């Protein structure tokens, strides 16, 4: 009968004859009873739950997440049976670098656009639409036009806008009198004005007496 002496090697035991075997050391760990979120997804779910375990000599316990759960957050988990090797790969850094590159290109593009506008400012388009043409475009969107209304535009250019379009609709008066004209503002009109001016037209301001639209540079 042969007697082989086994020599401990960390968690492994090696015999004098070259035979190895694994010894599993029992430890005290607890399943985590709260969600563990990675990329806004809870990966602490059955059957591979996270464990709360304090290694020997550690000041605080740690939360251990089974590698089997990594695939739920976009990582690839592969097991090589021949080499007994486990590998985990993720495209996190690739996506992060691509996003950083896109943000830089967008920033450079906006900087270039602002530089070009400063060096070669676009011609003010407010004169592309005459006052009568503007009046005719807005009239179909006035409710009770017989009560009186007024439409005009002004080239009040600043950093963001070329000018403004003013619409005077409900005339002030006694609450006992019938209401005046009303402006039926909608997206359809904005689209028509945008096409006419060649630049975005957006709503700026409005109350029961006035509405103001802006012709924006971008």
Buried (B, 14 or more C-beta within 10 A) or exposed (E): EEEEEBEEEEEEBBEEEEEEEEEEEEEEBEEBEEEBEBEEEEBBEEEBBBBBBBEEEEEEEEEBBBBEBBEBBEBEBEEEEEEEEEEEEEEEEEEEEEEEEEEEEEEEEEEEEEEEEEEEEEEBBBEBBEEEEBBEBBEEBBBBBEBEBEBEBEEEBEEEBBBBBBBBBBBEEEEEEEBBBBBEBEEEBBEBBBEBBBBBBEBBEBEEEBBEBBBBBE
